[in-house]
Amino acid sequence: MSDHPLADSQLTGLLFHAACLVWQGKALLLAGESGAGKSSLAFWLASQGFQYLTDELVLIPEGKLECLAFTRPLHLRKTAAALFPDLLERGAQTDRSVPDEIRGWLVIPGQPDPDVDVMAAALHCIVLPQFLIQHTFTLQRLSNAQAVVALAPCLIRARNLPENGFPELVRLARSVPVSQLTYSSFDQIGGRLHDLMQSGFTEPPARLGDK
């Protein structure tokens, strides 16, 4: 099943290019543009006990706070796959990882139900990750306005939506915490995203103009 017909026919709700994982029944949405490190972080979180749903498409239906995930293997590019040699080797031995000589690795973390194409979970919070070499760890709650601006580029087929999805983005930003994450190693993250899933809050929202 291709994800393109789903994106082309999507008329209501917000369709994000994002990863989605679940912790204790609550969904964590990892949104961001290509190259931000969503898949690497999703794979690492899956190794830390999160349930992996997708790293491709997530639909949040209009007026709801629910993640409908387009379930597919996680794609790790070669540069990212180098971060997880032991995990990938274990995956390969259990036929859950498939090497792609051109693009990297396709990995299915955990043991998903092969008969389920779409999985759903209640949205708890949104994180916009950014991997930066030799960067200080930050996990900063965004203001509603900053969240709308940051999430807009992550939308797929926004032109299909009334006002390009802006009213729904505003509703989403007002309903769930949206945070910006920057990190240079997974050791910096530790259990902070587990804590985030417990509380839903990080540092107070940044003010417009703050660096």
Secondary structure, DSSP 8 states (H G I E B T S, - for coil): --SHHHHHH--SSEEEEEEEEEETTEEEEEE--TTSSHHHHHHHHHHTT-EEEESSEEEE-TT--EEEEE---EEEEHHHHTT-HHHHHHHHHTT-EEEETTTEEEE--S---TT-SEEEEEEEEEEEEEE-TT---EEEE--HHHHHHHHGGGBSSGGGSGGGGHHHHHHHHHHS-EEEEEES-HHHHTTHHHHHHHH---B----TT--
